[in-house]
Amino acid sequence: MTAYRLLPLLVVLAGGLITPAAAWWDPGHLLDISTSNPYGITAAFRAQRPGVDKVALIAERRVAADRAVVLTAAGGFPWLNGPFGLFLVDTSSGSAARTLSVFDSASPNNIMPGIKAAGPGYVTITQEDADSGVERSRQKYFFGELSTGPAKAFSYKPVRIKTVTRSDSDLYFTGQRGADGVLIRQGLKDGEPVAGDWEIVDTIENKKLQPPVFTKAERGAVHFYASTETYSRTGKAWTRAAGPDKRYFRPQKDPCADIPVEEIGKDFTLYEKCDKQRQVDGDAGLVGYSGRCETENPGKYAWLPGSYNGLLERYAVTERIVETAPPARRRFFIYDAAMGYEARTGVYEVRSNSCKFYPMPVPDKEVLKRYRPERAKDGCGINDKLGPFQKLGDRVWFCKNFYGGEGECGVGAAGFFDTKAKVFEIFYSSITAPWSCHAILAEENTVWLSLEHSGEGWGKAGGLAALNPATGEVKIYDIPVVITAIQRAGDRLLLVTGEGIYVLNAKGEASFIGPDIDEAGDYKLQWK
């Protein structure tokens, strides 16, 4: 049985954060300023590069009441060859106050530079591949009002945060800078972050780190697990241990890999033996059952895989196990979108000698027509999947994933599976309907969703949605990048992203705290 909650066609744009990602422009829409020479920029550009003919405005960002930074391109249509110019202008007088930098393309003929962020005394410029969207370079410029020379510049790599875990009086973030792992500890007092109590760790025992894939607080310590190493913090000491933790990672070698096909043809028991080892390595026993399962449709059956070898690591299997509190202890296995693109997702109830599968309901054409009429008009293949989830009381809250390209679509929503009644309830809204979901935080009165468009090419951030299940109201908070994890810290939400950490305060105001470099070139968190 499934209940559908039809929410009001309402959106509230709250707490805007006007910090767009690097510019992805249509070259035909750039403003040619070769002759108009606003702020005297064209003349200033030509003073640095006398051979420059055509100049176009890419982006402008205000950094003070009467100051703005302006990014320009030279060379003519399609403006991808460079050079590029960065200027500080006096908006009150209409003059160019200072040439901050004139720089060349990081990859000639195919680069789109943009203003990533800007504020009093600084501006960050990224250069991205025009085809793939891959970031090729990042520079942060620092400038003062009294200086007249070029800005002080640093080339650096951003720290792309992936996870956040709470342990006692600390928060721990894992991330990656380039190919190397990064760990961040943020101290808490009475549940609130302490501005000066943080550390960024990129080496332990004088060696760089691998990017951790998950974190566990256990036995009085915090452990960060990478595929071939484990890092730990016990007390104030950081340590590392070589080798994968076999409790959480399968043997990397396929037991059947070294057996020639010809030998299997002669003696099939060789395959049976190695395939049996695959089952052991795949750890179906972690779930507690494998094989044929009932479904809610009489006379039909589903299957719980006998092995996750090659599909999920052991830690990923155990993360999908949900158990209810005693005395009526029950075990459920969440078969979510990470299990495979083609799989029908849902919830297995696992018993000692049987199981039952409850498939997540997929919206029909009427639901698509109501909440996404523009997609229903053209027609598309609905491919909704159960995505990120979290247990709260007797409910397993989740949000939906779907692929939105190449004729495919979905109807984004939050919902829950009631572990007592064994039913789904889904909260459809025209506000969340166009968006797939990347992360969820379920609280008593609000369910927070990270919205993302997942289609051809690169993903697009849809901000942070706040769903009130009691009233059906949805608020959207404008966050410029895709949120990968959400954590409550006092009256604030910490939003983990591939650009770093954002904070949403109780007033609904969002700010970026880093990690980012300061004027000395050091990575820091900047609490406000």
N, C-alpha and C positions, 0 to 999 in steps of 0.2 A: 504494500500500500504506500502511496506517495501523496503528500500534501503539498500544494503549491501556494505560496503566499504572493499575491499580486500587489506589488508595491506602487505607491503613487508615482506619477511621472514628474518627479521633483528632484532637483539638484541644487545644492547650496555651495557656491564656490567660496571657500573659507581660507583665511590666512594665507594669501597668495605669496609665493616666493618667486620673484621674477629673476630667475637665474637659468636661462636656457642653455642647453648643451652647445657644443661647438657648431658653428654655422654650416648648415647644409642648404645651399642656396640654388636657385635656378639662375644660371649665369645671365639669362636674358632679362632678369629683373633687377640686376645690379644697377645702381645709379652712376652714370658716367659723369664725373666732375672735372673732366679735362679742361673745359673752358670756364665753367662757373666758379671754380676755385674757392669753395666755401672754407671759411676760417683761414684761408691762405694755405690750405693743405697741399694743393697741387704744386704751388711754387716751392713749398718746403720740401716736398718729395723730389722735385727736379733739382733742388740744390744739393741733395745727397746723391742722386743718380741722374746726371745731366742728360743721359740718353733716353730717359723716360718720355714717352709721348702721351699715351692714354693712361688715365687714372680713374678708378671707380671706387665708390664707397661700399664696403662690405658690411660693417657693423659699427654702431655707436653705443657707448654705455656711460651713463652718468656716474661719476665717482664722488661728487660733492655738489653743493648748491649751484656753483658757477663753473664747474669743471666736468669735462667728459673725455673719455678716451675714444679715439676713432681709428678703426682698422681699414686700410685701403689696399687695393691691388693695382698693379700696373701691367702693361703689355697688351691690352685689348682682349676682346672676346676670344675664348670663354673665360679669361681671367684666371687660368690655372697655372700659368708659367712663372708668375712672379716677375720681379721682386714684389714684396709687400711692405707697407709702411704703417707704423703705429705712432699716433700723435696724441698729445694732450692739448685740449683746446679750452679756451676761455669762452664759455657760452654767453657771458654777459657782454663782452666786447666784440665777439665774433672773430677772434684772431687765434692763430695757432700759437699756444703758449710754449710748446716744446716738442721737438722731435725725439720720441722715446727710442725708436729703433727702425731701421730699414733692413730687412732680412730677405734671404733667398729661400726658395722652395726646398723643403726637405726631400722631395722626390719630384724632380722637374716634370712638368706637363700634366700632372695628375693630382694636385694637392688642393684641398679646400681648407684654408685657415679660418679660425673663428675665435671670438672672445668667449672663453670658458667661464671666467669669473672676473669681477672687477670691484674695487672698493677704494676707499681713501688711501692713496699711496701705492697701489699695486694693480696689476692686470695680468691675467693668465691667458696665454694664447696656445691653442692646439692646432696641429696640422694633421688632417685626416685624408686617407685615400679616397678619392672621389668615387671609386667603384665599390669598394668593399666596406668603407666606413671605418677601417682599422686606423687607430691613432698612430701616426708616424713620429711625432715629436711633441713636446710640451715645454714651454718656457714661461717662467714667471718673472715679471719686470717690477722692480721697486723704484719709486721715484719720490722726490720731495719737492715742495713748492719753491724752495730757495735755490735748488740746483738748476743749472741750465744745460748740462751735458746729457749724454745718452743715459737711459735708465740702467740701473744695475740688474743684470739678468742671470737666471739660473736655468739650465736645462735639467729636467728631472723626470722620474717615473712616478705616476700616482700609486698610492696604496689601495688596491682593490679589495675591500672588505667582503667577506663571504658569510661568516657566522658570528653569533654572539651567544654567550653562555653565562649564566649567573651562578656564583658560588660564594655563599656567605656574604662577606662585605666587599666583594669585588665583582666587576664585569670583565669578561675576557672576550676579545675579538680575535678572529683569525683572518688573515688576508694574504695578499700576494703583491710583490713589487717586482715587475718583470717576471723572471722565472723563479724567484726566491720567495720563501715563506716569511711572513711577518706575524708576530703575536703582540697584542696590545692588552695591558691591564689597566682598568679604570677603577679607582677606589670609590667606595660609597660610604656615606654616613647618614644613618636614619633613612636609608633607601634612596638618597639623592646623590648624584655624582659630585665629587669633591674636585674643584677646579685644578688644584696643583698636584693631586695624587694620581699620577698616571705614569706609565712607562711603555716605550715601544721597543720590542726585542726583535732584532733581525739576525743575531748570532748567539749561539750558546757554546761555551767551551771553545771560543774563537773560530767557530765554523758556521757558515751560512746554513739556513734552514730550508727544508723542503716545505712546500705548501701543505699545511694540515688539511684533512678532509672532514674531521669531526672532533668534538671535544667532549670529555666526560669528567665530572667532578665526582671523585670516589676515594674512599679510604683516606680522607683528610688531605687530599691533594687534587690538583687539576691536571689532567693529562690531555695532550694534544696529539692526535694520531695521524701520521702520514703513512703512505703505503709501505715504506721501508724503514721508518724511524718513528720513535715516540719521544715527545718532549714533555717535561713535567715541571710543575711549580709546587714545591712543598715548603711551607713557611715563606721565606723570602728568597729561597734558592731555586735557580733554574738548572735543570739537568737534561741530558739526552741519553737515549738508549738505542743502539743499532738493531736493525732487523724488524720485520713486521710483527705486530701482536697477533698471534694466530687465533685469538678469541674473536677478532673482528675482521680479519682479512683471510681470504681463501689462498691456498697455494697458487702461485701465479702460473705454474706450468700445467697444461692440459695433460691428464694421465694418458690420453690416447694419442698424443702428438707424435711420439717416436715409433709408433707401430706402423710399418709399411702396409699399404692397402692390400698388397699381394699376400702378406702373411695373414691378414684378417680373412681374406678369401679362402685360404687353406684351412684356417682354424678359427671359426667364429667365436669360440669361447674366449679368445684373446680380447675381442671387442667387448664381450659381456663383462669380463673382469674389469677392464679399464672404465667402462661406462658405470659400473657399480661404484668405482672409486669416485667418479664424477658426482654421483649422488651424495656420497659422503662429504666430498669437498664442498658441494653446494649447500649442505646443511639444511635440508628440508626438516630435519628434526627440531630445528629452532622454532618452527611454527607449531609443531605438535601433531601434524597430520599432513598426509599427501594422498592424492588419488581422487576418486569420484566423489562429488558433493551434490547434495540436493540443491534445487533452486526454489524460489518462491512460486515458480510456475509448475503446477503438478505434472509429473511425468517427464520433466526435463532435468538435465544434469549439467553441472559445471565441473571443472577440474582444478584442484589445488596442485601446483607444480611439485614434482618430486625433487627437483634440483633447481637452484638459482645460479649454477655455475655459468659464468660468462654473462650473467645478467645483473646480479646484485652481489655486493660484498656482504659478509656476515653482519657487519654493523648495520647495513642498510636493511637487511631482513628484520633484525630485531627492532629497529626503529619503527617498523610498521605493525608491531604487535601491541595491541591495546588490551589491558585487563581491567575489569571492573572490581570495585572494592568488595570484600567479604561482607556478609556471609554468602551472598549469591554471586560468587566469583565466576566470571565468564571471560573467555578469551576471544578476541577478534583480530583478524588480520586484514589490514587495509591494502587493497589491491589498487594502487593509484597509478597516475600517469607515468611514473618512472618505471613501471613494469614493462612498458613497451607501447609503441604508438598504436598498434592495431588491437591491443587488448581491450575488452570491455571491462571497465573498472567498477569497483564496488567494495563490499565488505563481506568477508567470510566469518561466520561464527564457527569456531573450532572446538570440537569436543574430543574426548579421548579416543573414540572409535568412529567418528562421523563428523561431517561438517555440512554447513548450509551456506549458500551464496546469495547475497542480496545485491543485485546489480544496481548501480546508480542510474536513476531514470534519465533518459536522453530526451530533450525537448522535441516536440513534434512541430510540424509546419505552422500550426496555429500559434504556438508560443513564439516561434521565430517571427511570424507576421506581426504579432502584437508588439514585440520588444525591439525588433530590428527590421522594420518594414522595408528599408532600402535594400537589405540583403535578400529578403524574401521575394522582392520584386524581380531580381535577376536570377534567383535560384542558386542554391549552394548545398554542398554535402555537409550535414551536421556531424561533427566529430567530438562532441563534448567528452571530457575525461575528468574523473575525480583527481584533484590536484593536491596542493598542500593541505595538511589537516592538523588538528589539535584536539585533544580530549579535554573537556570541561564538564565535570559532574558526570551525568549519565549520557551525555551527548558527545559525539565526535563531530566537531565542526570542520567544515572543509570549504574550499573554493574551487572553481572549475577551471580547467585548462582546455584550450582548443587551438588548432592551427587555422589561421585566418588568411591563407594564400592559396593560389592555384585552384580556385573554385570551391575551396573548403571554408567552413565557417562554424560558429558556435554561438551559444547564448550564455554569456558570462553571468555568474551568480555565486552567492554564498548559500550554504545549506548545512544541515546536520543530519546525522544518523542517530536515532534514539536507540541506545543499546538495550533498553527494557522493552519498548514496544516493537522494536525491529522495523522501524519505518523511517523513510527519508522525508525531510521537509526542505524545500528549496525556495529561496527568497528571490524571485525575479524582479528586475527593475530595468527600465530603459537606460538608466545611468550606467549601470555596471555591465549591461548586456553586450556592448561591443568589445569588452576587454577580457582577455585571459588573465589569470591570477598567478602571481609568483610567490607570495608569502601571505600568511594569515596570523593574526593574534586575536583570540576570542577572549573577551572579558564579560563580566556579568551583564553589563548594559550596552556594550558596543562590540561589534566585530569589525576589526580593521583588516583591510585587504590591499595588497600591492597590485596595482593594475598595470598590464603590459599588453601591447599588441604583438602577437607572435605570428609572423607571416614570412613572405619572401624577403630576403635581405636581412637587415638589422632590426632588432626590436625597438619599440617605441614606448616610452614611459607614459602611463596614464594617471600617475599620481597616487595618492593614498585615499582610499575610500573608507568612510566610517558609516557602518550600517547599524541603525537602532532597530533590533528585531521587534521591539514592542510597538513602535510607531510606523516602521517602514521608511523612515526618513534616511536619505543618503546624503552625506556631505563629502565633497571632494577637496582635498588639500593638495595644492600644486607643488609637487616635488619633481625636479627636472630630470631625474634619472630613475631607472628601475630599482625598486627596493627588493632586496633579497632576504631580509629578516627583520622582524619587528620585536622590540623588547621594551617593557615598561620599566621606568626608573623614577619612582616617586610620582610627581605630577607631570612628568615628561615621557614622551615616546622617543626611543632611540631607533633610528631608521638606518639599517645597514645597506650600503649600495656599492656598486663597482667603482664609485668615485671617492668613497669614504663614508663618514658618519654624519647624518643629519639629525637634528633635534626638533621635535614638535612640542612646543610648550603648552601650558594649560589654556592660553589665549588663542591657540590655533596658529601661532606664528612659527614658521620654520626657519632654521638657520643651519649653516654648514660649520662643523667644528673641526674637520680634518680627518685624518692626518694630512697636513700640507706643510710646505716649507716656509720658514720665516726668512727674515732679511739676511740671516747668517747661512742660509742653505740647509738648516736642520729641520727634520720632520717634527711637528708638534701638534697637540690638540689645543684648540683655542675655545675655551668655554666662555660664554658671554653672560 
